Each structure stands twice: as C-alpha cells, then as structure tokens.
Amino acid sequence: MSNANLVDMVDLTVSLRLPGAPDDESVTALAKAAAAGGVGVAVVGVEGLSLVDGPAVSAAVMAMRAARAVGVRLIPAICPIRTGGTLADLRAAERAWRDGHESEADVVTAVWRLTEPTDDALLLRRIGDLARARGAIVVVPSVDRSLSAGAVAVEGAVATRLGLAAMPEAAEAIGVARIIEVARLTGARFVVSGVFTAAGAALIEQHAAVGVSGVVNAANLLCDEGALLRRPYDTRLLQAPPLSTSTSRLALLAAVKRGALLVSSGHRHVPKRERDLEMTRATPGGTALASTAALLSSVLTPAEFLHAACIGPAALLGCTPTARVLLPAVDDDLSILVRELSA
Amino acid sequence: MTAKQKLLSVPHLLGIEGLTRDDAILILDTAQSFVEVNSRQLKKVPALRGRLVALLFFENSTRTRLSFELAAKRLSADTLNFSASGSSVQKGETLLDTARNIEAMGPDLVVVRHEASGAPWHLSRVMSGAIANAGDGQHEHPTQALLDAFTLLSRWRRTAAQGLDGKTVCIVGDISRSRVARSNMLLLKLLGARVRVAGPATMLPAALADVYGVDVYDDVDDALFSGDGVDAVMMLRIQKERAARAVMGSDDDYAVGYGLHRERFDRLHAANDGIVVMHPGPINRGVEIDAAVADSSSSVILDQTENGVAVRMAVLYLLAVGMARTDVGSAA
C-alpha cells in the first residue's frame, strides 16, 4: 500500500484547493495538482457577489479548461450567497458558470455553497426549489445568525472565564431544524457544514431520509474548547462555528464513526500575519489542518477516514455509480495525494 | 516603602485571575501608602523617575486613562500616550505591529486597554516591559476591581489583611459583557466576601456559579433582599456599545426591572442603613441607577475615582519593582 494512490478527500466546503495543502487555494494550485495527475475531481468556487462577471470567474473557467485537458472531472461549486445576497445573485453566478463551459459532459453534481449562514427561510426555500430543479446540492452553514452574531466560542465555563463572546449550542439546533424543514418542503439536498454540537449532529442523523447530510470540520474532532484554556487566545484554535464542548466533540466523533457525518478540512485560510492576532479580530480557520488525514489518524481508522472524507462525499456527489467502487489502488475517478495515510 | 520590598508573584497584571491573596493585599496596602502621598500639598514621589510608562488605549476611556496617567506622573515617570483614534491602527496596523513599534521606544511599563479579550496577554508575549491590563474586552479590568475593593475596605475601616469576610456584595447588570464584573467577582471572593450577581437571564453568562463561586439571581429584588441581604451593591453600566440592546428591553423596562431606583434604594437603605452604593462609571443616570441615589451619602462613586489613582500608583510601582525579575516579557 505504500506506493498506492488513495482516494483524495472530497471536501464539500473547499474550493480551488491543492489536495493535502488547504492553505494553498489558487488557480495555480489546481493546475499543479491537475498536472500531477492526482486530481480526479476539482471543486471550483465562484466566490463573492461582486465576482460574477469579474476576473475570478474567468480564472475559475480557465482552471476548469486546464483541468479538463488532463482528464479531470469537474464539480462546479458556486458560492454566491454571502450576507445580503439574493437568489438573483445565485442565478447570475450559475449562468456565468455555464456560459464559461463548452460542455458539461465532465461536470458531475453541482455544489452551491452558502458562505455565510442565513436566517432567511424564504431565501433558503427558493434556493432549495432551484437546487432540486437543477439537481444541485446546497452546502449551508449550520448556525442561526441572530444567536451566533459575533461569537467566537460556545457559551459555557470556558467562554465565561475568558470573557469571550459566545453562542449557545441552541444556535446550531435552531439553524439545523430550519434547514431540515426547508429540505422537507423543497425536496432539495442540503449539506450542513461545520456541524459542532451533539444536538445538531443528532438532528441531522435523525432526518437523513429528508436529504440532509452534515459535515464536521476536522478540528472539531481533534480538540474542543478546553484547548482555549490550555493555550488561551491562540487564534489558530478559532473556528467558525467555534470549537465544540468536550461532550459534543465525542458525540461528533461517534457520529463520524457510524458514518452519519462527513468530514471536511475546515479549510478557511488563516494568513500568517493573523495567527498572533487577538481572538476577536482573527479570521476563523484551520490552517493547522493542512494534513487532515494524518491528524485524524489519531481518532479515526483509515477505513473510517476514507468513508467520512472520501467515499461518503463522493457518493453524495453522484460519483459512485460511474466510479464503480472507490478503493485504494483501484483505477478510480478519484485519486489521492495523502502520503501520510499510506505510510 | 518598606526596607525590603515585597514583590508580586506575577510579572504582569493581566487580570485578577492569577493573583494570590497576598498579591492583592500587597497592592492594596501599597495603595494605602500612596493615599497619604496624594493628600500632600506636593503630590509627587520620585519612585519611577527615569522610567517610561506607555499608555496604550485602543478603546475609549476617560477615568481609567486619566487615572493611570496621573498615577504615572505622581510617581515621576515619563508617559507615552497612544490612542487608536488618529493612529496607524486606523490605517490597518495590527495590534502586534503597533506594540512592536511602541516597544522600540523602550517603555518600562505598558498600560493597555483593548476591545479584544486577551490582548494584554498577547502583548506580554512580545513586549519586554511589564503589562498592566486597563481593560480587555469582556475579560478583565483588574485595577477597577482593586480600587473597588480598596474603596469598600476604606468605607468599612478594614485593612486589606482583614479582608471582606462576612460582607456580601451584589453586582447588578450585564454580567455577560462586563470585565468589571469578572474582575470583581474574582477579587471579592479572594478577599473573603460573599458575592451575588443579578441581571436579566440574557445578561448572565453560562456556568457563572461554577466558574466564580457566586450566587446568581435573575430577579434583582431576590438578590438584594433574600437571606441576610447585602452590604454593598455595585451597579454596572448598561453597555450600549457592546450590543446590550439585543438582550434587553427599553431603558425604562431595565430601570424598573433591574435599576437602583429611588423606591428600591429606600427599601435597601431601610434594611441596612450602612448600605454602600457603587458604580464603576460612566453612569447612565435614570437607567441602572437613579440620579439621587448616585449622589446620596450611601454612594462611594467619587471615592472610587479618587482611590483609583492610589491603586494605579501601587500597581505601576509594584510592577516596576518587579521588573528586575527575569521572566518579564516571557509570560507565555
């Protein structure tokens, strides 16, 4: 197995990323990965409302064409909904995406990603209706905005002692319940990203039949809010949503082991200059998780990791039927560059 | 000062958390000696002559800033004033870059106020001078708690060593967002007082009783009048700039429900005519405290301000004395 290629992480919340190096998110990174023949599925995002007709779209389309040239299959991930975004923005982004492609033959299931949580159930419903019609998957953050505004921690002893702005765990349960009901209403498939509470995970597992899945950031499987006390104010521990309580962390880990939750890298890039910033000013992120598989090897077996980070998401994206069986060293649609796992 | 100067057990004053009872007593006793200095006609001693005190205020302040500046000057220190408004911070400079540039000017002591919890801790890792926390986010405001304790001890004619045993202090307001409350809960408990906290449920952070060992009430009348009642009440300012609006009703609702209005004060005074009324300021008169109550003989609000200078002189002095320690600047 030491020379085998393994299945790469299919990170539903990542765009333009070099596998194994979530810090490096650029067209160049994708091109390098494609040139190495190591990328079977490229997830490319069109970030931001103002970028619909801007250079980012052009760059993304160029990357797509470069990737196709080396036989890469494509999963377009369109991320048009930030705070204040509308359905029209989503349609415009989708149109820009399709206009940039000569053929959709290589494109598998589209992923529409909301980069910010929304409490607007009507907007969610309209997105759900459109996504069901297009066969797209909607990735949406889990928390209720009004309860989580400004929070960098979970309400509890740690946040109280350190004086950190905090959100109640109920912020996630409320947010997930809203998504579940919208999924039931529209028939669309939703993926709740950044699940961080036991209650949120339980709701998702109970309502899997509705078409709702959940993704947990790897950081929340590895450390919980207690880390803030051991190394106070280390902004590399700041997550959006925040680190779990120890109870939730164990529940999330159990859910992943059962196959009820998928895993992402929690990839948001933290610039080096921000790592020493005070907690409330730093960008949430998981830079330390550049080697997610290696890190998770302490809590997941290789088989559990493969399912949670690779096979499960691939199945969700519809890759499995054409990819046959995704196994190490098999000629798959997907290949991997995670040496740590095979070592 | 004594011939053999006692030292704090910590190189920086980042919070009350981390201080020992002996540290608190040392600061309060030292402050008592500076009260005498402040009563002289010539209110100045050469204790910090030749030392540079940098006052870094990234957040607005009136009382604390003036108090620290006056304290430094009465100790004969040179002062370096910095405020975020009009500085390179507004041009996007990070806290650490600002700190490193200030550091290049060689301050011996750094007084810092910042909107982010933990900012002084950050600075203690990169600056060589001793750090005094003048308020960080929702975390701590240790010198406010020290001057509050000093004021209570003075009012009750007790020494710091005697402490606050047998006394009950009630803190009322937005506990969740209050650094004053956090530092006071820690220090009052350290000095032996029993502490009650009260406020709307939305202003009471989770696990308060477990973390601080205080009694928690969401009904202010229960907090003030149940059991043996209280000996002092500390009214916190409703912090409109920290989004308190989102978790409370109108000012009038708050005043009726949780404010120390005339009727509630009269009842309190009837139960204990020695009741002490405190407020860290600035006051929202008519919201958390009635104007007449704030100006009553039970109020020690101006005493708090006056004592703040002596307490901050003590803090600066003791940190400077402790500068010989090798671990200053490497608290992490």
Interface residues (C-beta under 8 A of the other chain):
Chain A: A149 G150 E155 G156 A157 A159 T160 R161 L162 G163 L164 A165 A166 P168 P232 Y233 R273 D276 L277 E278 M279 T280 R281
Chain B: E17 T94 L95 L96 H114 E115 A116 S117 G118 A119 W121 H122 V126 D136 G137 Q138 H139 E140 R179 R182 P205 A206 A207 L208 D210 V211 A243 A246
